[in-house]
């Protein structure tokens, strides 16, 4: 069984007052999912800070769900803890 570990993706984050940084976080997460799919990982464990805030924006939630759907299409399980 091949397991991937992710952490501190901080989806929805904006840094330095630059909204474009938010897209950078989504892009990095999408690229990680690309590699996970390419490498035929069986299970992804995300160990915290999936979102940047306890109350993520709708955009951040949708972006996460988009990537979770991709994993589901490849029968890759995704486990995460909040915090």
RAQUIVEN-V786757 format. One record per residue. N is the residue number from 1. RES is the residue in one small letter. PSI is psi in whole degrees, 0 to 359 (* if undefined). OMEGA is omega in whole degrees, 0 to 359 (999 if undefined). BURIAL is 1 if it has 16 or more other C-alpha atoms within 10 Angstrom, else 0. Layout:
N_RES_PSI_OMEGA_BURIAL + N_RES_PSI_OMEGA_BURIAL
This chain:
1_x_130_179_0 + 2_x_125_184_0 + 3_x_135_174_0 + 4_x_143_178_1 + 5_x_128_175_0 + 6_x_155_177_1 + 7_x_155_172_0 + 8_x_46_178_0 + 9_x_335_175_1 + 10_x_46_179_1 + 11_x_136_181_1 + 12_x_359_182_1 + 13_x_142_168_1 + 14_x_136_181_1 + 15_x_149_175_0 + 16_x_24_180_0 + 17_x_17_183_0 + 18_x_112_182_0 + 19_x_331_181_0 + 20_x_335_178_0 + 21_x_331_178_0 + 22_x_317_179_1 + 23_x_328_178_0 + 24_x_320_179_1 + 25_x_318_178_1 + 26_x_319_181_1 + 27_x_316_180_0 + 28_x_319_179_0 + 29_x_315_178_1 + 30_x_319_179_1 + 31_x_323_177_0 + 32_x_318_178_1 + 33_x_322_176_1 + 34_x_313_181_0 + 35_x_318_180_0 + 36_x_316_179_1 + 37_x_314_181_1 + 38_x_323_183_0 + 39_x_4_177_0 + 40_x_45_178_0 + 41_x_146_180_1 + 42_x_328_186_1 + 43_x_136_175_1 + 44_x_130_174_1 + 45_x_123_177_0 + 46_x_117_191_1 + 47_x_23_171_1 + 48_x_159_182_0 + 49_x_47_177_1 + 50_x_320_175_1 + 51_x_160_180_1 + 52_x_334_182_1 + 53_x_160_177_0 + 54_x_340_179_0 + 55_x_80_185_0 + 56_x_156_177_0 + 57_x_162_175_0 + 58_x_322_179_0 + 59_x_315_180_0 + 60_x_319_179_1 + 61_x_315_180_0 + 62_x_318_180_0 + 63_x_321_176_1 + 64_x_312_182_1 + 65_x_324_177_0 + 66_x_316_182_0 + 67_x_325_177_1 + 68_x_325_176_1 + 69_x_319_178_0 + 70_x_316_178_0 + 71_x_316_180_1 + 72_x_321_178_0 + 73_x_336_180_0 + 74_x_14_179_0 + 75_x_39_178_0 + 76_x_122_180_1 + 77_x_149_182_0 + 78_x_119_177_1 + 79_x_140_179_0 + 80_x_158_173_0 + 81_x_149_177_0 + 82_x_157_176_0 + 83_x_*_999_0
